[in-house]
């Protein structure tokens, strides 16, 4: 349906979507770094280039994992700043569906970009090295594509959701 038929949500959702995408990229990076690097210890950032064999190679990998975590932290912090800014704008209507969908898209984008660049093109590391590592890498990519598709569907649903038409703009809490 066209906007003239009244089913299109009025307002500028781009600032909310931009914030959500960055939050999703950052949070997806945190899931990767915390779950796969630290808890499961399947790989480190440079595991295929600098195998962890001794204290020196462990420290090199830890340093690069730290840079990766700094990137994810900065991305998440930037997403929060953009979300805060979007909340102060009267032309940005709130939509939980756009926020959640955008975050899922950001996580999916992280998986696809990181999976293609680090796992396939540069060969810095694999999701789970060893037998079936290509299957793990392809599963990581497929999960990213699913997140992109599901997130995109949620964003579209948030843009067309009838309740969103009368929604109020985001407003940050006033503390103090």
Beta strands, then each sheet from edge to edge (+ up, - down):
end
